[in-house]
Every structure is written in C-alpha cells, then in structure tokens.
Amino acid sequence: MERPTDADPAYTAPAILTVTALNQQVARMLERSFPLVWIGGEISNMTRASSGHWYFTLKDDAAQVRAVMFRSRAQYVGFVPREGDKVEVRALVTLYGARGDYQINVETMRRAGVGQLYEAFLRLKEKLSSQGLFDADRKRPLPLFPRTIGIVTSPQAAALRDVLTALRRRAPHVRVILYPAPVQGQFASNKIAEAIMTASSRAEADVLIVCRGGGSIEDLWSFNEENVARAIDACAIPVISGVGHETDVTIADFAADVRAATPTAAAELAATPRADWLASLSSDAMDLRRAMRRTLSEASQGLDNASRRLLNPSAQIRHQRVKLLSMAAALTHAVRTPANRHNLALAQLQQRLARHRPDMRALRARLAADGRHLNAILCSQVKQRRDALNALSAQLELLNPQRTLERGYAIVSNAKGEVLRDPGQIKARNKLTVRLAGGSAQIGVSSVQSPQDAVPD
C-alpha cells in the first residue's frame, strides 16, 4: 500500500497554533466548562482604575483568585467595596490572554448574606440540596441529536423570540413545541410546574428548555419556588434552565440538568449547529482514513521486521546459550570484584588500626608505678601528719590546768569568781573558793599577811 505524501489530497498537515490562539482556545474551554457561578470571599488588593474598572483579589482562608469587574458592571453595584469586605460575586471563569493568567470576570456583586429573598433562596437551596435534588449524579446528559425541543415560557416573552431565532439559525431541522406558562406574577410558579409536568407526561420532546428574560430577584422569584424545582427534578426528559441574564441564578438552575447563562445560550446548548456536525463528520472520516493507512503501513513494516528476525530453533538455542554464558561471566565478575575491593580495604583499615592502637602493657606498667609512688607519698604524708598531731597533743597536755593542780597547786577565787594572784586582793573575813585537783572548797580568811610579815622557817 502506498504511503500518503504531502501531495496527496487526503493528507492534511497538522495545524500550528500561535500563543494567542492557544490562550483564546483555553479561555473558551474554561468559559464553556465553568458557567456563571456565585463565589463568596474577602476582597483584598482592591484597585479602582481611572477607566472605572475594578481589579481585586477574592480570597478565603486557604486560597485566592484574581478578579476583574469592568465599569459597565461595576457602576450598577450599590456600594463601593473596600479592602477586607465580605462579598458574593457572580463571575465567569476565564483566562486573561495577554498574560496567560487564570482569573474571574465579575458580573455582579453583593454584600454577603443580605436580603430576605436571598435568605429564603438560601434556605430553600440548602433544603433541596440536603435532599439530593442538586446532586451531580442525578444530572442527565443532553441528547446529541435532538429532533424535538420543548420550551416552557410565556408566548409573549422576549426570551421565546431569542430561543426561536437561535434555533432557526443553528438547527432549522429541529421541531419546536411550546408549553405556554406565565413567567411572572401570582401563581406563576404553579403554571410553570404544570407546563413542565405536561411536557414530561407527553414525552414529545427530546430536551426541554425552561426560560425567561432577565429581571430583578422579585421578577424571577417564580423560578425560585420549590414546586418548580421538584417538577424539573421529576421531569422524564433532560431540562435546560435559561432564566434571566448571565448574572441571575435561580433554584431552577440548580435543579435543571444543565444551566445556561441566557435563553439564547440555552438554545445553543440544546442544539449543536448542523454545519458543525457535518464538519465534524468530515474531519472524523478523514482522521479514520489516515489512521487506517498508518495502521496498515505499520503492520506491513512490523511483518517485514519479524520475518528478518525469524531464526530456526537450534540457532535460537545457541544464541541464548552464548548469551547465558556471557551473563554468568559478567555476574561472577560483578560479585568477585566488589568482594576483592572490600577485602583490600579491610586489610588496609586493619593495618591503620594496628599503627594507631596504643601499647596497653606499657600503659598498665606506668599506671602501676604511678600507683605505688602515689601510695608511698600518701603514707609518708599520713605519718608526718600523725607525728605532728602527737607533738601538738603532748604540748597541749603539758599546758592542761588540771595537771598543774595535780602537782599540788590550787586556784583561789573570790566570791565574784575572780582569780586572785596577789595577797593584797584578799581581806580578812572574806570567803574564798579554792579549786584543787580533786574538787573545790569554801574557806574563810581570818587574817592576811603581807610578804614582809612572813616568818621564816
């Protein structure tokens, strides 16, 4: 089979994207994948440009995202946001192509948790969400090729004209059935729910669009009623909600299988343009032809390579035996070489250890000699201290007053306890205390003689 060449009419060279085209495609993919959503957070890095645009960062405790709100939208915000304000924004996830930065384009902004209707909206949303009406696993995919599209809206609504115009332009072959219902006013929610159930019971359409134009939260409140949400959930066919403008969000949007930003967007989601399908089919057919040619070419080359590598069993066995012997020799070498290297390193380390190991016998002998010398010094010092202590003890014994008294001496003191050393201190008839070696005695003085009056023996 001939391989396709550049001259082949069926051959198509791969497209080369510019950076601008790449960023544009990524931005479109983000905008299609993430419809308008409400995001709550805290404003930081707030900048009000001279053009009237607002640039800021929306953050919470764990993450942040850059945001921009253009003047055409910012002028309708009823307050001037400041740094640190808690707000809720309805935004479109997109990409700023000039820098390639991911950001959100804010369509509307409000203070977090304000308004009685909004509180009622949140309560109903939480209730229905807890009951599983908004679970992702309950959402049904839209049919790829719908033949009939049902529309629940008012016959006088501008949204109906927008949907019909879009369907006429994109898919004129699709049949349209209108299930009329008032979209505003008293009991409008009951009529809307009845129209949805009628479309479900008749099963005439492949997909159902529930839509109306934009308005205030009061104007759109019929689509925030519980009976409408339950009717959408119970509908037997997939439902697209296209209520209000891009900045409007209703309970019907959460209950529907797919939420569209506007009624026109709902029509675009319901029916893919016929020209796009034809172009896709043509492209797929061309890709299939190229894939078949490439597969056949690769299979042919693989067959040639396999035939060249085909050997008889004996040759294969010989080749494998040689390979096995080579691997065994390599394994033996790989095992022995590290072992020899490690043994050599171990021997070198043992030699170094032997050179640096201290002589324990000399150290022990030196330690014993030092011990003996220290013991001799200690014994000599102890003997010297003992001899000095004995000498001091002998001197102290000689000076002991008790030994003097034992030699026949006495200590005489007066009544005041004063020791008398001179006879002049003694007067007749004084009472004295005489301390002897064996005790003390009280004596009286009859007379006192001076040394001159003493009679020699």
JOFENZI-V708190 format. One record per backbone hydrogen bond with DSSP energy under -1.0 kcal/mol. NH is the residue of the N-H (numbers start at 0). CO is the residue of the C=O. If there is no record, write none. Layout:
NH;CO / NH;CO
//
This chain:
7;4 / 10;7 / 21;17 / 22;18 / 23;19 / 24;20 / 25;21 / 26;22 / 27;23 / 28;24 / 29;25 / 30;26 / 31;27 / 32;28 / 33;29 / 36;90 / 38;88 / 40;86 / 41;58 / 42;84 / 43;56 / 46;54 / 48;52 / 51;48 / 53;68 / 54;46 / 55;66 / 56;43 / 57;64 / 58;41 / 59;62 / 64;57 / 66;55 / 67;103 / 68;53 / 72;69 / 73;69 / 74;70 / 75;72 / 76;73 / 83;42 / 84;81 / 86;40 / 87;109 / 88;38 / 89;107 / 90;36 / 91;104 / 93;102 / 95;100 / 99;95 / 100;95 / 102;93 / 103;65 / 104;91 / 105;67 / 106;89 / 107;89 / 109;87 / 111;85 / 118;114 / 119;115 / 120;116 / 121;117 / 122;118 / 123;119 / 124;120 / 125;121 / 126;122 / 127;123 / 128;124 / 129;125 / 130;126 / 131;128 / 132;127 / 134;131 / 137;134 / 138;135 / 148;174 / 149;206 / 150;176 / 151;208 / 156;153 / 160;156 / 161;157 / 162;158 / 163;159 / 164;160 / 165;161 / 166;162 / 167;163 / 168;164 / 169;165 / 170;166 / 173;170 / 174;146 / 176;148 / 178;150 / 180;152 / 187;184 / 190;186 / 191;187 / 192;188 / 193;189 / 194;190 / 195;191 / 196;192 / 197;193 / 198;194 / 199;195 / 200;196 / 201;197 / 202;198 / 205;147 / 207;237 / 208;149 / 209;239 / 210;151 / 211;241 / 219;215 / 222;219 / 223;220 / 228;224 / 229;225 / 230;226 / 231;227 / 232;228 / 233;229 / 239;207 / 240;257 / 241;209 / 243;211 / 247;244 / 251;222 / 253;249 / 254;250 / 255;251 / 256;238 / 257;238 / 259;240 / 265;261 / 266;262 / 267;263 / 268;264 / 269;265 / 270;266 / 273;169 / 276;272 / 277;273 / 278;274 / 279;275 / 280;276 / 281;277 / 282;278 / 283;279 / 284;280 / 285;281 / 286;282 / 287;283 / 288;284 / 289;285 / 290;286 / 291;287 / 292;288 / 293;289 / 294;290 / 295;291 / 296;292 / 297;293 / 298;294 / 299;295 / 300;296 / 301;297 / 302;298 / 303;299 / 304;300 / 305;301 / 306;302 / 307;303 / 308;304 / 315;311 / 316;312 / 317;313 / 318;314 / 319;315 / 320;316 / 321;317 / 322;318 / 323;319 / 324;320 / 325;321 / 326;322 / 327;323 / 328;324 / 329;325 / 330;326 / 331;327 / 332;328 / 333;329 / 334;330 / 335;331 / 336;332 / 338;334 / 339;335 / 340;336 / 341;337 / 342;338 / 343;339 / 344;340 / 345;341 / 346;342 / 347;343 / 348;344 / 349;345 / 350;346 / 351;347 / 352;348 / 353;349 / 354;350 / 355;351 / 359;357 / 362;358 / 363;359 / 364;360 / 365;361 / 366;362 / 367;363 / 368;364 / 369;365 / 370;366 / 371;367 / 372;368 / 373;369 / 374;370 / 375;371 / 376;372 / 377;373 / 378;374 / 379;375 / 380;376 / 381;377 / 382;378 / 383;379 / 384;380 / 385;381 / 386;382 / 387;383 / 388;384 / 389;385 / 390;386 / 391;387 / 392;388 / 393;389 / 394;390 / 395;391 / 396;392 / 397;393 / 398;394 / 399;396 / 402;399 / 404;400 / 405;401 / 407;404 / 408;403 / 410;434 / 412;432 / 413;417 / 416;413 / 419;411 / 424;421 / 425;422 / 428;444 / 429;426 / 431;442 / 432;412 / 433;440 / 434;410 / 435;438 / 440;433 / 442;431 / 444;429 / 452;449
//
